[in-house]
Amino acid sequence: MKKTLLRSQELSCPSCVAKIETALKVVDGVTNAKVYFNTGKIEVEHDPELVKSEDLVKAIKSVGYEARVTAF
C-alpha cells in the first residue's frame, strides 16, 4: 500500500469532505481516504499497481473539486 497526499483549496463546507471521501473510497484499489477540512489536506491509502496519483485527482475532480498531489 502507498499513502498519497493531496491538497485542495476549495473546501468550503463539511459536506465537501464527505463528497471527496466517498468519491475516493469507491475507486478500485483505494483502501482508505481522509479529508481534513481545516487544512485542505487529503490522505489516500491505495494500491499503486491499481491506482495512480492522477486517478485520485480525477476522482476528486469528478465531484467538482480541484486537487493536486503534494509532499506534505
PDB file of N, CA, C, O and CB in Angstrom:
ATOM      1  N   MET A   1       0.833  -1.189   0.000  1.00  0.00           N
ATOM      2  CA  MET A   1       0.000   0.000   0.000  1.00  0.00           C
ATOM      3  C   MET A   1       0.877   1.251   0.000  1.00  0.00           C
ATOM      4  O   MET A   1       2.000   1.258   0.504  1.00  0.00           O
ATOM      5  CB  MET A   1      -0.947  -0.001   1.215  1.00  0.00           C
ATOM      6  N   LYS A   2       0.334   2.268  -0.567  1.00  0.00           N
ATOM      7  CA  LYS A   2       1.021   3.554  -0.647  1.00  0.00           C
ATOM      8  C   LYS A   2       0.102   4.630  -0.083  1.00  0.00           C
ATOM      9  O   LYS A   2      -1.117   4.552  -0.234  1.00  0.00           O
ATOM     10  CB  LYS A   2       1.435   3.886  -2.117  1.00  0.00           C
ATOM     11  N   LYS A   3       0.681   5.625   0.562  1.00  0.00           N
ATOM     12  CA  LYS A   3      -0.099   6.767   1.026  1.00  0.00           C
ATOM     13  C   LYS A   3       0.257   7.964   0.148  1.00  0.00           C
ATOM     14  O   LYS A   3       1.423   8.340   0.031  1.00  0.00           O
ATOM     15  CB  LYS A   3       0.173   7.071   2.546  1.00  0.00           C
ATOM     16  N   THR A   4      -0.766   8.555  -0.467  1.00  0.00           N
ATOM     17  CA  THR A   4      -0.580   9.736  -1.295  1.00  0.00           C
ATOM     18  C   THR A   4      -1.253  10.914  -0.616  1.00  0.00           C
ATOM     19  O   THR A   4      -2.379  10.801  -0.132  1.00  0.00           O
ATOM     20  CB  THR A   4      -1.145   9.518  -2.722  1.00  0.00           C
ATOM     21  N   LEU A   5      -0.566  12.039  -0.582  1.00  0.00           N
ATOM     22  CA  LEU A   5      -1.109  13.260  -0.007  1.00  0.00           C
ATOM     23  C   LEU A   5      -1.493  14.216  -1.122  1.00  0.00           C
ATOM     24  O   LEU A   5      -0.736  14.427  -2.070  1.00  0.00           O
ATOM     25  CB  LEU A   5      -0.098  13.918   0.952  1.00  0.00           C
ATOM     26  N   LEU A   6      -2.685  14.791  -0.991  1.00  0.00           N
ATOM     27  CA  LEU A   6      -3.157  15.776  -1.949  1.00  0.00           C
ATOM     28  C   LEU A   6      -3.625  16.997  -1.183  1.00  0.00           C
ATOM     29  O   LEU A   6      -3.833  16.942   0.029  1.00  0.00           O
ATOM     30  CB  LEU A   6      -4.294  15.203  -2.840  1.00  0.00           C
ATOM     31  N   ARG A   7      -3.786  18.090  -1.892  1.00  0.00           N
ATOM     32  CA  ARG A   7      -4.304  19.333  -1.307  1.00  0.00           C
ATOM     33  C   ARG A   7      -5.410  19.882  -2.182  1.00  0.00           C
ATOM     34  O   ARG A   7      -5.367  19.789  -3.408  1.00  0.00           O
ATOM     35  CB  ARG A   7      -3.179  20.384  -1.138  1.00  0.00           C
ATOM     36  N   SER A   8      -6.410  20.461  -1.515  1.00  0.00           N
ATOM     37  CA  SER A   8      -7.472  21.175  -2.216  1.00  0.00           C
ATOM     38  C   SER A   8      -7.731  22.474  -1.466  1.00  0.00           C
ATOM     39  O   SER A   8      -7.852  22.475  -0.241  1.00  0.00           O
ATOM     40  CB  SER A   8      -8.777  20.308  -2.324  1.00  0.00           C
ATOM     41  N   GLN A   9      -7.815  23.558  -2.189  1.00  0.00           N
ATOM     42  CA  GLN A   9      -8.098  24.862  -1.585  1.00  0.00           C
ATOM     43  C   GLN A   9      -9.587  25.192  -1.644  1.00  0.00           C
ATOM     44  O   GLN A   9     -10.003  26.265  -1.206  1.00  0.00           O
ATOM     45  CB  GLN A   9      -7.293  25.958  -2.287  1.00  0.00           C
ATOM     46  N   GLU A  10     -10.380  24.287  -2.175  1.00  0.00           N
ATOM     47  CA  GLU A  10     -11.784  24.572  -2.452  1.00  0.00           C
ATOM     48  C   GLU A  10     -12.755  24.058  -1.404  1.00  0.00           C
ATOM     49  O   GLU A  10     -13.960  24.053  -1.654  1.00  0.00           O
ATOM     50  CB  GLU A  10     -12.148  23.997  -3.758  1.00  0.00           C
ATOM     51  N   LEU A  11     -12.290  23.631  -0.259  1.00  0.00           N
ATOM     52  CA  LEU A  11     -13.191  23.066   0.741  1.00  0.00           C
ATOM     53  C   LEU A  11     -13.889  24.186   1.511  1.00  0.00           C
ATOM     54  O   LEU A  11     -13.279  24.865   2.337  1.00  0.00           O
ATOM     55  CB  LEU A  11     -12.419  22.142   1.710  1.00  0.00           C
ATOM     56  N   SER A  12     -15.160  24.361   1.227  1.00  0.00           N
ATOM     57  CA  SER A  12     -15.889  25.468   1.846  1.00  0.00           C
ATOM     58  C   SER A  12     -16.927  25.013   2.859  1.00  0.00           C
ATOM     59  O   SER A  12     -17.503  25.837   3.569  1.00  0.00           O
ATOM     60  CB  SER A  12     -16.559  26.288   0.787  1.00  0.00           C
ATOM     61  N   CYS A  13     -17.175  23.700   2.933  1.00  0.00           N
ATOM     62  CA  CYS A  13     -18.184  23.207   3.875  1.00  0.00           C
ATOM     63  C   CYS A  13     -17.893  21.749   4.226  1.00  0.00           C
ATOM     64  O   CYS A  13     -17.211  21.050   3.477  1.00  0.00           O
ATOM     65  CB  CYS A  13     -19.613  23.350   3.279  1.00  0.00           C
ATOM     66  N   PRO A  14     -18.408  21.297   5.359  1.00  0.00           N
ATOM     67  CA  PRO A  14     -18.169  19.901   5.754  1.00  0.00           C
ATOM     68  C   PRO A  14     -18.716  18.875   4.755  1.00  0.00           C
ATOM     69  O   PRO A  14     -18.197  17.761   4.678  1.00  0.00           O
ATOM     70  CB  PRO A  14     -18.786  19.649   7.107  1.00  0.00           C
ATOM     71  N   SER A  15     -19.747  19.227   3.995  1.00  0.00           N
ATOM     72  CA  SER A  15     -20.262  18.262   3.021  1.00  0.00           C
ATOM     73  C   SER A  15     -19.262  18.017   1.894  1.00  0.00           C
ATOM     74  O   SER A  15     -19.294  16.966   1.254  1.00  0.00           O
ATOM     75  CB  SER A  15     -21.590  18.751   2.441  1.00  0.00           C
ATOM     76  N   CYS A  16     -18.372  18.987   1.648  1.00  0.00           N
ATOM     77  CA  CYS A  16     -17.300  18.794   0.660  1.00  0.00           C
ATOM     78  C   CYS A  16     -16.439  17.597   1.063  1.00  0.00           C
ATOM     79  O   CYS A  16     -16.049  16.790   0.220  1.00  0.00           O
ATOM     80  CB  CYS A  16     -16.423  20.080   0.532  1.00  0.00           C
ATOM     81  N   VAL A  17     -16.152  17.493   2.336  1.00  0.00           N
ATOM     82  CA  VAL A  17     -15.331  16.411   2.868  1.00  0.00           C
ATOM     83  C   VAL A  17     -15.970  15.068   2.540  1.00  0.00           C
ATOM     84  O   VAL A  17     -15.302  14.164   2.037  1.00  0.00           O
ATOM     85  CB  VAL A  17     -15.142  16.563   4.393  1.00  0.00           C
ATOM     86  N   ALA A  18     -17.258  14.937   2.823  1.00  0.00           N
ATOM     87  CA  ALA A  18     -17.957  13.678   2.584  1.00  0.00           C
ATOM     88  C   ALA A  18     -17.985  13.327   1.099  1.00  0.00           C
ATOM     89  O   ALA A  18     -17.798  12.166   0.735  1.00  0.00           O
ATOM     90  CB  ALA A  18     -19.379  13.753   3.128  1.00  0.00           C
ATOM     91  N   LYS A  19     -18.213  14.309   0.245  1.00  0.00           N
ATOM     92  CA  LYS A  19     -18.247  14.055  -1.201  1.00  0.00           C
ATOM     93  C   LYS A  19     -16.911  13.532  -1.703  1.00  0.00           C
ATOM     94  O   LYS A  19     -16.863  12.569  -2.468  1.00  0.00           O
ATOM     95  CB  LYS A  19     -18.623  15.329  -1.959  1.00  0.00           C
ATOM     96  N   ILE A  20     -15.828  14.164  -1.274  1.00  0.00           N
ATOM     97  CA  ILE A  20     -14.496  13.767  -1.729  1.00  0.00           C
ATOM     98  C   ILE A  20     -14.128  12.391  -1.181  1.00  0.00           C
ATOM     99  O   ILE A  20     -13.634  11.541  -1.922  1.00  0.00           O
ATOM    100  CB  ILE A  20     -13.448  14.808  -1.301  1.00  0.00           C
ATOM    101  N   GLU A  21     -14.365  12.167   0.111  1.00  0.00           N
ATOM    102  CA  GLU A  21     -14.043  10.863   0.698  1.00  0.00           C
ATOM    103  C   GLU A  21     -14.808   9.747  -0.004  1.00  0.00           C
ATOM    104  O   GLU A  21     -14.236   8.697  -0.295  1.00  0.00           O
ATOM    105  CB  GLU A  21     -14.362  10.856   2.202  1.00  0.00           C
ATOM    106  N   THR A  22     -16.078   9.958  -0.275  1.00  0.00           N
ATOM    107  CA  THR A  22     -16.895   8.955  -0.955  1.00  0.00           C
ATOM    108  C   THR A  22     -16.372   8.689  -2.361  1.00  0.00           C
ATOM    109  O   THR A  22     -16.256   7.535  -2.774  1.00  0.00           O
ATOM    110  CB  THR A  22     -18.357   9.407  -1.014  1.00  0.00           C
ATOM    111  N   ALA A  23     -16.055   9.755  -3.098  1.00  0.00           N
ATOM    112  CA  ALA A  23     -15.546   9.602  -4.470  1.00  0.00           C
ATOM    113  C   ALA A  23     -14.247   8.803  -4.495  1.00  0.00           C
ATOM    114  O   ALA A  23     -14.027   8.003  -5.404  1.00  0.00           O
ATOM    115  CB  ALA A  23     -15.321  10.980  -5.115  1.00  0.00           C
ATOM    116  N   LEU A  24     -13.396   9.013  -3.510  1.00  0.00           N
ATOM    117  CA  LEU A  24     -12.120   8.298  -3.460  1.00  0.00           C
ATOM    118  C   LEU A  24     -12.296   6.848  -3.023  1.00  0.00           C
ATOM    119  O   LEU A  24     -11.656   5.955  -3.578  1.00  0.00           O
ATOM    120  CB  LEU A  24     -11.160   9.006  -2.516  1.00  0.00           C
ATOM    121  N   LYS A  25     -13.146   6.605  -2.048  1.00  0.00           N
ATOM    122  CA  LYS A  25     -13.307   5.259  -1.499  1.00  0.00           C
ATOM    123  C   LYS A  25     -13.924   4.277  -2.489  1.00  0.00           C
ATOM    124  O   LYS A  25     -13.745   3.069  -2.334  1.00  0.00           O
ATOM    125  CB  LYS A  25     -14.154   5.316  -0.261  1.00  0.00           C
ATOM    126  N   VAL A  26     -14.641   4.755  -3.495  1.00  0.00           N
ATOM    127  CA  VAL A  26     -15.236   3.841  -4.475  1.00  0.00           C
ATOM    128  C   VAL A  26     -14.265   3.492  -5.613  1.00  0.00           C
ATOM    129  O   VAL A  26     -14.585   2.653  -6.456  1.00  0.00           O
ATOM    130  CB  VAL A  26     -16.505   4.459  -5.055  1.00  0.00           C
ATOM    131  N   VAL A  27     -13.108   4.114  -5.646  1.00  0.00           N
ATOM    132  CA  VAL A  27     -12.105   3.806  -6.670  1.00  0.00           C
ATOM    133  C   VAL A  27     -11.465   2.460  -6.321  1.00  0.00           C
ATOM    134  O   VAL A  27     -10.993   2.261  -5.201  1.00  0.00           O
ATOM    135  CB  VAL A  27     -11.015   4.946  -6.769  1.00  0.00           C
ATOM    136  N   ASP A  28     -11.454   1.530  -7.299  1.00  0.00           N
ATOM    137  CA  ASP A  28     -10.819   0.229  -7.075  1.00  0.00           C
ATOM    138  C   ASP A  28      -9.358   0.428  -6.715  1.00  0.00           C
ATOM    139  O   ASP A  28      -8.628   1.121  -7.424  1.00  0.00           O
ATOM    140  CB  ASP A  28     -10.950  -0.677  -8.323  1.00  0.00           C
ATOM    141  N   GLY A  29      -8.926  -0.181  -5.610  1.00  0.00           N
ATOM    142  CA  GLY A  29      -7.544  -0.062  -5.169  1.00  0.00           C
ATOM    143  C   GLY A  29      -7.340   0.911  -4.032  1.00  0.00           C
ATOM    144  O   GLY A  29      -6.280   0.911  -3.406  1.00  0.00           O
ATOM    145  N   VAL A  30      -8.340   1.752  -3.746  1.00  0.00           N
ATOM    146  CA  VAL A  30      -8.254   2.675  -2.614  1.00  0.00           C
ATOM    147  C   VAL A  30      -8.769   1.952  -1.374  1.00  0.00           C
ATOM    148  O   VAL A  30      -9.877   1.417  -1.375  1.00  0.00           O
ATOM    149  CB  VAL A  30      -9.070   3.993  -2.883  1.00  0.00           C
ATOM    150  N   THR A  31      -7.960   1.940  -0.321  1.00  0.00           N
ATOM    151  CA  THR A  31      -8.364   1.267   0.913  1.00  0.00           C
ATOM    152  C   THR A  31      -8.850   2.236   1.980  1.00  0.00           C
ATOM    153  O   THR A  31      -9.609   1.850   2.869  1.00  0.00           O
ATOM    154  CB  THR A  31      -7.217   0.460   1.455  1.00  0.00           C
ATOM    155  N   ASN A  32      -8.418   3.495   1.899  1.00  0.00           N
ATOM    156  CA  ASN A  32      -8.873   4.488   2.872  1.00  0.00           C
ATOM    157  C   ASN A  32      -8.631   5.887   2.312  1.00  0.00           C
ATOM    158  O   ASN A  32      -7.687   6.124   1.559  1.00  0.00           O
ATOM    159  CB  ASN A  32      -8.144   4.307   4.237  1.00  0.00           C
ATOM    160  N   ALA A  33      -9.511   6.800   2.703  1.00  0.00           N
ATOM    161  CA  ALA A  33      -9.361   8.203   2.303  1.00  0.00           C
ATOM    162  C   ALA A  33      -9.837   9.070   3.455  1.00  0.00           C
ATOM    163  O   ALA A  33     -10.896   8.827   4.034  1.00  0.00           O
ATOM    164  CB  ALA A  33     -10.163   8.520   0.987  1.00  0.00           C
ATOM    165  N   LYS A  34      -9.046  10.083   3.783  1.00  0.00           N
ATOM    166  CA  LYS A  34      -9.376  11.006   4.874  1.00  0.00           C
ATOM    167  C   LYS A  34      -9.121  12.423   4.395  1.00  0.00           C
ATOM    168  O   LYS A  34      -8.037  12.747   3.911  1.00  0.00           O
ATOM    169  CB  LYS A  34      -8.543  10.695   6.163  1.00  0.00           C
ATOM    170  N   VAL A  35     -10.144  13.263   4.539  1.00  0.00           N
ATOM    171  CA  VAL A  35     -10.038  14.669   4.143  1.00  0.00           C
ATOM    172  C   VAL A  35     -10.063  15.518   5.406  1.00  0.00           C
ATOM    173  O   VAL A  35     -10.924  15.339   6.268  1.00  0.00           O
ATOM    174  CB  VAL A  35     -11.194  15.080   3.163  1.00  0.00           C
ATOM    175  N   TYR A  36      -9.122  16.436   5.511  1.00  0.00           N
ATOM    176  CA  TYR A  36      -9.038  17.348   6.651  1.00  0.00           C
ATOM    177  C   TYR A  36      -9.552  18.709   6.207  1.00  0.00           C
ATOM    178  O   TYR A  36      -8.874  19.437   5.483  1.00  0.00           O
ATOM    179  CB  TYR A  36      -7.572  17.449   7.199  1.00  0.00           C
ATOM    180  N   PHE A  37     -10.761  19.044   6.651  1.00  0.00           N
ATOM    181  CA  PHE A  37     -11.464  20.250   6.224  1.00  0.00           C
ATOM    182  C   PHE A  37     -10.655  21.520   6.469  1.00  0.00           C
ATOM    183  O   PHE A  37     -10.536  22.355   5.572  1.00  0.00           O
ATOM    184  CB  PHE A  37     -12.790  20.350   6.938  1.00  0.00           C
ATOM    185  N   ASN A  38     -10.102  21.679   7.656  1.00  0.00           N
ATOM    186  CA  ASN A  38      -9.422  22.932   8.031  1.00  0.00           C
ATOM    187  C   ASN A  38      -8.158  23.209   7.231  1.00  0.00           C
ATOM    188  O   ASN A  38      -7.817  24.367   6.991  1.00  0.00           O
ATOM    189  CB  ASN A  38      -9.074  22.901   9.489  1.00  0.00           C
ATOM    190  N   THR A  39      -7.461  22.156   6.818  1.00  0.00           N
ATOM    191  CA  THR A  39      -6.192  22.345   6.118  1.00  0.00           C
ATOM    192  C   THR A  39      -6.276  22.064   4.622  1.00  0.00           C
ATOM    193  O   THR A  39      -5.376  22.438   3.869  1.00  0.00           O
ATOM    194  CB  THR A  39      -5.145  21.464   6.728  1.00  0.00           C
ATOM    195  N   GLY A  40      -7.340  21.415   4.190  1.00  0.00           N
ATOM    196  CA  GLY A  40      -7.464  21.051   2.782  1.00  0.00           C
ATOM    197  C   GLY A  40      -6.601  19.856   2.403  1.00  0.00           C
ATOM    198  O   GLY A  40      -6.425  19.559   1.221  1.00  0.00           O
ATOM    199  N   LYS A  41      -6.062  19.170   3.412  1.00  0.00           N
ATOM    200  CA  LYS A  41      -5.213  18.006   3.162  1.00  0.00           C
ATOM    201  C   LYS A  41      -6.071  16.764   2.944  1.00  0.00           C
ATOM    202  O   LYS A  41      -7.076  16.553   3.623  1.00  0.00           O
ATOM    203  CB  LYS A  41      -4.233  17.784   4.334  1.00  0.00           C
ATOM    204  N   ILE A  42      -5.648  15.949   1.982  1.00  0.00           N
ATOM    205  CA  ILE A  42      -6.354  14.711   1.664  1.00  0.00           C
ATOM    206  C   ILE A  42      -5.329  13.586   1.687  1.00  0.00           C
ATOM    207  O   ILE A  42      -4.348  13.618   0.944  1.00  0.00           O
ATOM    208  CB  ILE A  42      -7.083  14.798   0.268  1.00  0.00           C
ATOM    209  N   GLU A  43      -5.557  12.588   2.540  1.00  0.00           N
ATOM    210  CA  GLU A  43      -4.674  11.426   2.630  1.00  0.00           C
ATOM    211  C   GLU A  43      -5.399  10.226   2.039  1.00  0.00           C
ATOM    212  O   GLU A  43      -6.539   9.934   2.399  1.00  0.00           O
ATOM    213  CB  GLU A  43      -4.243  11.148   4.108  1.00  0.00           C
ATOM    214  N   VAL A  44      -4.725   9.539   1.133  1.00  0.00           N
ATOM    215  CA  VAL A  44      -5.340   8.381   0.482  1.00  0.00           C
ATOM    216  C   VAL A  44      -4.377   7.202   0.553  1.00  0.00           C
ATOM    217  O   VAL A  44      -3.221   7.304   0.143  1.00  0.00           O
ATOM    218  CB  VAL A  44      -5.715   8.701  -0.998  1.00  0.00           C
ATOM    219  N   GLU A  45      -4.866   6.084   1.078  1.00  0.00           N
ATOM    220  CA  GLU A  45      -4.099   4.838   1.068  1.00  0.00           C
ATOM    221  C   GLU A  45      -4.615   4.012  -0.094  1.00  0.00           C
ATOM    222  O   GLU A  45      -5.819   3.793  -0.233  1.00  0.00           O
ATOM    223  CB  GLU A  45      -4.223   4.054   2.435  1.00  0.00           C
ATOM    224  N   HIS A  46      -3.681   3.553  -0.935  1.00  0.00           N
ATOM    225  CA  HIS A  46      -4.101   2.828  -2.125  1.00  0.00           C
ATOM    226  C   HIS A  46      -3.018   1.886  -2.624  1.00  0.00           C
ATOM    227  O   HIS A  46      -1.851   1.996  -2.248  1.00  0.00           O
ATOM    228  CB  HIS A  46      -4.483   3.800  -3.221  1.00  0.00           C
ATOM    229  N   ASP A  47      -3.428   0.964  -3.473  1.00  0.00           N
ATOM    230  CA  ASP A  47      -2.511   0.047  -4.125  1.00  0.00           C
ATOM    231  C   ASP A  47      -1.960   0.759  -5.360  1.00  0.00           C
ATOM    232  O   ASP A  47      -2.717   1.034  -6.291  1.00  0.00           O
ATOM    233  CB  ASP A  47      -3.219  -1.309  -4.504  1.00  0.00           C
ATOM    234  N   PRO A  48      -0.664   1.064  -5.391  1.00  0.00           N
ATOM    235  CA  PRO A  48      -0.100   1.812  -6.520  1.00  0.00           C
ATOM    236  C   PRO A  48      -0.121   1.043  -7.842  1.00  0.00           C
ATOM    237  O   PRO A  48       0.038   1.637  -8.908  1.00  0.00           O
ATOM    238  CB  PRO A  48       1.315   2.204  -6.202  1.00  0.00           C
ATOM    239  N   GLU A  49      -0.315  -0.266  -7.776  1.00  0.00           N
ATOM    240  CA  GLU A  49      -0.429  -1.061  -9.001  1.00  0.00           C
ATOM    241  C   GLU A  49      -1.793  -0.863  -9.667  1.00  0.00           C
ATOM    242  O   GLU A  49      -1.926  -1.013 -10.882  1.00  0.00           O
ATOM    243  CB  GLU A  49      -0.208  -2.549  -8.691  1.00  0.00           C
ATOM    244  N   LEU A  50      -2.796  -0.528  -8.866  1.00  0.00           N
ATOM    245  CA  LEU A  50      -4.152  -0.359  -9.384  1.00  0.00           C
ATOM    246  C   LEU A  50      -4.546   1.100  -9.578  1.00  0.00           C
ATOM    247  O   LEU A  50      -5.313   1.428 -10.483  1.00  0.00           O
ATOM    248  CB  LEU A  50      -5.130  -1.017  -8.460  1.00  0.00           C
ATOM    249  N   VAL A  51      -4.024   1.963  -8.731  1.00  0.00           N
ATOM    250  CA  VAL A  51      -4.441   3.373  -8.736  1.00  0.00           C
ATOM    251  C   VAL A  51      -3.215   4.274  -8.754  1.00  0.00           C
ATOM    252  O   VAL A  51      -2.337   4.154  -7.899  1.00  0.00           O
ATOM    253  CB  VAL A  51      -5.329   3.694  -7.504  1.00  0.00           C
ATOM    254  N   LYS A  52      -3.156   5.157  -9.708  1.00  0.00           N
ATOM    255  CA  LYS A  52      -2.082   6.150  -9.798  1.00  0.00           C
ATOM    256  C   LYS A  52      -2.566   7.465  -9.183  1.00  0.00           C
ATOM    257  O   LYS A  52      -3.767   7.668  -9.002  1.00  0.00           O
ATOM    258  CB  LYS A  52      -1.636   6.363 -11.284  1.00  0.00           C
ATOM    259  N   SER A  53      -1.641   8.340  -8.870  1.00  0.00           N
ATOM    260  CA  SER A  53      -1.984   9.643  -8.295  1.00  0.00           C
ATOM    261  C   SER A  53      -2.950  10.414  -9.187  1.00  0.00           C
ATOM    262  O   SER A  53      -3.857  11.089  -8.699  1.00  0.00           O
ATOM    263  CB  SER A  53      -0.721  10.467  -8.066  1.00  0.00           C
ATOM    264  N   GLU A  54      -2.747  10.305 -10.499  1.00  0.00           N
ATOM    265  CA  GLU A  54      -3.619  11.019 -11.440  1.00  0.00           C
ATOM    266  C   GLU A  54      -5.065  10.534 -11.329  1.00  0.00           C
ATOM    267  O   GLU A  54      -6.002  11.311 -11.513  1.00  0.00           O
ATOM    268  CB  GLU A  54      -3.112  10.836 -12.882  1.00  0.00           C
ATOM    269  N   ASP A  55      -5.242   9.234 -11.023  1.00  0.00           N
ATOM    270  CA  ASP A  55      -6.584   8.684 -10.867  1.00  0.00           C
ATOM    271  C   ASP A  55      -7.284   9.289  -9.652  1.00  0.00           C
ATOM    272  O   ASP A  55      -8.496   9.501  -9.665  1.00  0.00           O
ATOM    273  CB  ASP A  55      -6.523   7.158 -10.737  1.00  0.00           C
ATOM    274  N   LEU A  56      -6.511   9.561  -8.610  1.00  0.00           N
ATOM    275  CA  LEU A  56      -7.073  10.168  -7.407  1.00  0.00           C
ATOM    276  C   LEU A  56      -7.529  11.594  -7.700  1.00  0.00           C
ATOM    277  O   LEU A  56      -8.608  12.009  -7.276  1.00  0.00           O
ATOM    278  CB  LEU A  56      -6.042  10.157  -6.259  1.00  0.00           C
ATOM    279  N   VAL A  57      -6.706  12.334  -8.421  1.00  0.00           N
ATOM    280  CA  VAL A  57      -7.056  13.705  -8.800  1.00  0.00           C
ATOM    281  C   VAL A  57      -8.327  13.701  -9.655  1.00  0.00           C
ATOM    282  O   VAL A  57      -9.204  14.544  -9.470  1.00  0.00           O
ATOM    283  CB  VAL A  57      -5.884  14.380  -9.570  1.00  0.00           C
ATOM    284  N   LYS A  58      -8.423  12.754 -10.586  1.00  0.00           N
ATOM    285  CA  LYS A  58      -9.608  12.654 -11.453  1.00  0.00           C
ATOM    286  C   LYS A  58     -10.858  12.330 -10.645  1.00  0.00           C
ATOM    287  O   LYS A  58     -11.931  12.869 -10.920  1.00  0.00           O
ATOM    288  CB  LYS A  58      -9.395  11.583 -12.533  1.00  0.00           C
ATOM    289  N   ALA A  59     -10.728  11.454  -9.650  1.00  0.00           N
ATOM    290  CA  ALA A  59     -11.880  11.100  -8.816  1.00  0.00           C
ATOM    291  C   ALA A  59     -12.388  12.321  -8.056  1.00  0.00           C
ATOM    292  O   ALA A  59     -13.596  12.519  -7.930  1.00  0.00           O
ATOM    293  CB  ALA A  59     -11.510   9.975  -7.830  1.00  0.00           C
ATOM    294  N   ILE A  60     -11.479  13.127  -7.556  1.00  0.00           N
ATOM    295  CA  ILE A  60     -11.852  14.354  -6.838  1.00  0.00           C
ATOM    296  C   ILE A  60     -12.495  15.344  -7.799  1.00  0.00           C
ATOM    297  O   ILE A  60     -13.487  15.990  -7.463  1.00  0.00           O
ATOM    298  CB  ILE A  60     -10.614  14.992  -6.156  1.00  0.00           C
ATOM    299  N   LYS A  61     -11.931  15.458  -8.981  1.00  0.00           N
ATOM    300  CA  LYS A  61     -12.477  16.370  -9.989  1.00  0.00           C
ATOM    301  C   LYS A  61     -13.887  15.946 -10.417  1.00  0.00           C
ATOM    302  O   LYS A  61     -14.717  16.792 -10.750  1.00  0.00           O
ATOM    303  CB  LYS A  61     -11.548  16.426 -11.216  1.00  0.00           C
ATOM    304  N   SER A  62     -14.151  14.650 -10.407  1.00  0.00           N
ATOM    305  CA  SER A  62     -15.461  14.142 -10.835  1.00  0.00           C
ATOM    306  C   SER A  62     -16.603  14.610  -9.937  1.00  0.00           C
ATOM    307  O   SER A  62     -17.762  14.599 -10.350  1.00  0.00           O
ATOM    308  CB  SER A  62     -15.439  12.630 -10.869  1.00  0.00           C
ATOM    309  N   VAL A  63     -16.281  15.020  -8.712  1.00  0.00           N
ATOM    310  CA  VAL A  63     -17.318  15.545  -7.811  1.00  0.00           C
ATOM    311  C   VAL A  63     -17.222  17.060  -7.660  1.00  0.00           C
ATOM    312  O   VAL A  63     -17.835  17.644  -6.767  1.00  0.00           O
ATOM    313  CB  VAL A  63     -17.210  14.882  -6.436  1.00  0.00           C
ATOM    314  N   GLY A  64     -16.437  17.695  -8.553  1.00  0.00           N
ATOM    315  CA  GLY A  64     -16.438  19.146  -8.639  1.00  0.00           C
ATOM    316  C   GLY A  64     -15.359  19.900  -7.891  1.00  0.00           C
ATOM    317  O   GLY A  64     -15.493  21.102  -7.662  1.00  0.00           O
ATOM    318  N   TYR A  65     -14.282  19.213  -7.504  1.00  0.00           N
ATOM    319  CA  TYR A  65     -13.211  19.875  -6.759  1.00  0.00           C
ATOM    320  C   TYR A  65     -11.871  19.670  -7.441  1.00  0.00           C
ATOM    321  O   TYR A  65     -11.634  18.641  -8.073  1.00  0.00           O
ATOM    322  CB  TYR A  65     -13.153  19.355  -5.321  1.00  0.00           C
ATOM    323  N   GLU A  66     -11.009  20.644  -7.309  1.00  0.00           N
ATOM    324  CA  GLU A  66      -9.647  20.550  -7.815  1.00  0.00           C
ATOM    325  C   GLU A  66      -8.736  20.099  -6.681  1.00  0.00           C
ATOM    326  O   GLU A  66      -8.941  20.467  -5.524  1.00  0.00           O
ATOM    327  CB  GLU A  66      -9.170  21.909  -8.408  1.00  0.00           C
ATOM    328  N   ALA A  67      -7.731  19.302  -7.020  1.00  0.00           N
ATOM    329  CA  ALA A  67      -6.743  18.864  -6.027  1.00  0.00           C
ATOM    330  C   ALA A  67      -5.428  18.633  -6.749  1.00  0.00           C
ATOM    331  O   ALA A  67      -5.387  18.433  -7.963  1.00  0.00           O
ATOM    332  CB  ALA A  67      -7.210  17.565  -5.275  1.00  0.00           C
ATOM    333  N   ARG A  68      -4.363  18.665  -5.977  1.00  0.00           N
ATOM    334  CA  ARG A  68      -3.046  18.384  -6.532  1.00  0.00           C
ATOM    335  C   ARG A  68      -2.259  17.533  -5.536  1.00  0.00           C
ATOM    336  O   ARG A  68      -2.465  17.609  -4.325  1.00  0.00           O
ATOM    337  CB  ARG A  68      -2.286  19.704  -6.862  1.00  0.00           C
ATOM    338  N   VAL A  69      -1.367  16.736  -6.073  1.00  0.00           N
ATOM    339  CA  VAL A  69      -0.501  15.910  -5.235  1.00  0.00           C
ATOM    340  C   VAL A  69       0.514  16.824  -4.571  1.00  0.00           C
ATOM    341  O   VAL A  69       1.026  17.756  -5.191  1.00  0.00           O
ATOM    342  CB  VAL A  69       0.207  14.786  -6.069  1.00  0.00           C
ATOM    343  N   THR A  70       0.802  16.548  -3.299  1.00  0.00           N
ATOM    344  CA  THR A  70       1.744  17.359  -2.534  1.00  0.00           C
ATOM    345  C   THR A  70       2.634  16.459  -1.690  1.00  0.00           C
ATOM    346  O   THR A  70       2.291  15.307  -1.426  1.00  0.00           O
ATOM    347  CB  THR A  70       0.998  18.373  -1.642  1.00  0.00           C
ATOM    348  N   ALA A  71       3.758  16.979  -1.274  1.00  0.00           N
ATOM    349  CA  ALA A  71       4.691  16.209  -0.448  1.00  0.00           C
ATOM    350  C   ALA A  71       4.362  16.301   1.044  1.00  0.00           C
ATOM    351  O   ALA A  71       4.848  15.491   1.833  1.00  0.00           O
ATOM    352  CB  ALA A  71       6.114  16.692  -0.689  1.00  0.00           C
ATOM    353  N   PHE A  72       3.542  17.279   1.436  1.00  0.00           N
ATOM    354  CA  PHE A  72       3.226  17.458   2.861  1.00  0.00           C
ATOM    355  C   PHE A  72       1.797  17.858   3.058  1.00  0.00           C
ATOM    356  O   PHE A  72       1.361  18.050   4.193  1.00  0.00           O
ATOM    357  CB  PHE A  72       4.131  18.493   3.488  1.00  0.00           C
TER     358      PHE A  72
END
